[in-house]
């Protein structure tokens, strides 16, 4: 296809593919974004990889990187696997490019698509996959969890700041003391103003104050 002889076309295809795939992970798009993302990335690898075996390997490599990002967001939450995953995705799109310039454009597309995917959070309903295990269901006294530590109970509705990034677990400071806390699936940056929304024993759920 003559279209793929244009070196900069990679930035468009990998950008849209990554945008929709990560968008599907971040928000509840009912699978539409996922299908679009898979379509764009299949077209990209299919256009540049001639051998079927190589096509499958490079496509799998790209999605392994995407899987690592998902695992980091759902389980690890320290950014290590997400960074590794993004690196694998960049390598995958760069290796199949027909030239250095085309590879560079493809890499930029993945980076731009990754950054752009977070804009979906401002428009669509956030997916709950980033919330820590069952914490959301354990925070109300109606569920039978009445053994609140009084010192922690006093934190309810108090405001403070984040001492570390909450992704979604981290450290907050309220009234001059540090506490471990979790956001409701929200990534909150360091030094952000927060409010304690719910408390269960020593488990603290916070929300960002805008």
C-alpha positions in Angstrom: 0.0 0.0 0.0 1.4 3.4 -1.0 0.0 4.9 2.2 2.6 3.0 4.2 5.5 4.3 2.1 4.9 7.6 3.9 7.3 7.5 6.9 5.2 9.6 9.3 2.1 7.4 8.8 3.3 5.2 11.7 2.7 8.0 14.2 -0.9 8.1 13.3 -1.6 4.4 13.4 0.4 3.5 16.5 -0.9 6.6 18.2 -4.5 5.7 17.6 -3.9 2.1 18.3 -2.3 2.8 21.7 -4.8 5.5 22.5 -7.8 3.2 22.2 -6.2 0.2 23.8 -5.1 2.1 26.9 -8.4 3.9 26.8 -10.2 0.6 27.0 -8.1 -0.2 30.1 -8.8 3.1 31.8 -12.5 3.7 31.1 -15.5 1.6 30.5 -15.9 1.7 26.7 -17.8 -1.6 26.4 -15.0 -3.1 24.3 -15.3 -0.6 21.4 -12.0 1.1 22.2 -10.4 -2.3 22.5 -11.6 -3.4 19.1 -10.4 -0.2 17.5 -7.0 -0.4 19.1 -6.5 -4.0 18.1 -7.6 -3.1 14.5 -5.1 -0.2 14.2 -2.2 -2.2 15.6 -3.0 -5.2 13.4 -2.9 -3.0 10.4 0.4 -1.5 11.5 2.2 -4.8 12.0 0.5 -6.4 9.0 1.7 -3.6 6.7 5.4 -3.9 7.6 5.9 -7.6 8.6 5.9 -9.9 5.6 6.3 -13.3 7.3 3.3 -14.6 9.2 5.4 -16.0 12.1 7.2 -12.7 12.5 3.9 -10.8 12.4 2.5 -12.9 15.1 5.6 -12.6 17.3 5.8 -8.8 17.1 2.0 -8.4 17.7 2.3 -10.7 20.7 5.3 -8.7 21.9 3.3 -5.5 21.7 0.4 -6.9 23.7 2.7 -8.4 26.3 3.9 -4.9 27.0 0.2 -3.8 27.3 -0.4 -6.7 29.7 2.4 -5.6 31.9 0.8 -2.2 32.2 -2.5 -3.8 33.2 -0.8 -6.0 35.8 1.0 -3.0 37.3 -2.2 -1.0 37.6 -4.2 -3.8 39.1 -1.6 -5.6 41.3 1.8 -4.0 41.8 1.1 -0.3 41.6 4.7 0.9 41.7 5.1 1.8 38.0 7.9 -0.7 37.4 6.0 -3.2 35.3 4.2 -0.3 33.5 7.5 1.3 32.5 8.8 -2.1 31.3 5.6 -2.7 29.4 5.8 0.6 27.7 9.4 -0.1 26.8 8.4 -3.4 25.2 5.7 -1.8 23.2 8.1 0.8 21.9 10.6 -1.8 20.9 7.9 -3.8 19.1 6.7 -1.0 16.9 10.3 0.3 16.2 11.7 -3.1 15.1 9.2 -3.7 12.3 9.5 -0.2 10.9 11.2 -0.1 7.4 13.6 2.7 8.4 14.9 4.6 11.4 12.8 7.6 10.7 9.6 5.5 10.4 10.5 3.7 13.6 11.0 7.0 15.4 7.6 8.2 14.2 6.0 4.9 15.4 7.6 5.2 18.8 6.4 8.8 19.1 2.9 7.6 18.2 2.9 5.1 21.1 4.1 7.8 23.5 1.5 10.3 22.3 -1.2 7.7 22.4 -0.3 6.7 26.0 -0.5 10.3 27.2 -3.7 11.0 25.2 -5.5 8.0 26.7 -5.7 9.7 30.0 -7.9 12.4 28.5 -10.7 9.7 28.3 -10.9 9.9 32.1 -12.4 13.4 31.7 -15.1 12.1 29.4 -16.0 8.5 30.2 -16.7 6.5 33.3 -13.6 5.3 35.0 -13.0 1.5 35.1 -12.9 0.1 38.6 -9.9 -2.3 37.9 -7.5 0.1 39.6 -9.1 -0.2 43.0 -7.3 -2.4 45.6 -8.8 -5.8 46.5 -12.3 -5.5 48.0 -11.4 -2.3 49.9 -14.3 -0.6 48.4 -16.7 -3.2 49.8 -15.2 -3.2 53.3 -15.3 0.5 54.3 -18.9 0.9 55.6 -20.0 -0.1 59.0 -23.3 -1.4 57.5 -21.2 -4.3 56.1 -20.4 -5.4 59.6 -17.0 -3.7 60.0 -17.5 -1.7 63.2 -14.1 -2.2 64.8 -12.7 1.3 63.9 -9.6 2.5 65.6 -10.7 5.7 67.3 -7.5 7.5 66.4 -8.1 6.7 62.7 -11.9 7.5 63.0 -11.0 11.0 63.9 -9.4 11.4 60.5 -12.7 11.2 58.8 -13.4 14.3 56.6 -10.0 15.7 57.6 -7.9 17.3 54.9 -4.2 16.7 54.3 -1.6 16.3 51.5 -0.1 13.3 49.8 3.5 12.6 50.7 3.9 10.1 47.8 2.0 9.5 44.6 -1.2 7.4 45.2 -1.4 4.8 42.4 -3.8 4.1 44.1 -1.8 3.2 47.4 0.6 5.7 49.0 1.3 7.8 52.0 -0.6 10.9 53.1 0.0 13.5 55.9 -2.9 14.6 58.0 -2.5 16.9 61.0 1.3 16.5 60.8 1.2 12.7 60.9 1.8 10.2 58.1 -0.7 7.4 57.2 -0.9 4.8 54.6 -4.0 5.4 52.4 -5.7 4.4 49.2 -7.6 6.4 46.6 -10.7 5.1 45.0 -8.9 3.9 41.8 -7.6 7.4 41.2 -4.0 8.3 40.6 -3.2 11.3 42.8 0.1 13.0 42.5 2.5 13.8 45.3 1.8 17.1 47.3 -1.9 17.1 46.2 -4.5 18.2 48.6 -6.8 15.3 49.8 -9.7 14.6 52.1 -10.3 11.5 54.1 -13.5 10.0 52.7 -13.9 6.8 54.6 -12.1 4.9 57.3 -12.3 1.2 58.3 -10.0 0.3 61.2 -6.6 1.4 59.9 -7.7 1.5 56.2 -8.1 5.0 54.9 -9.8 5.9 51.7 -9.1 9.4 50.4 -10.2 11.6 47.5 -8.5 14.5 45.8 -9.6 18.0 46.7 -9.9 20.3 43.7 
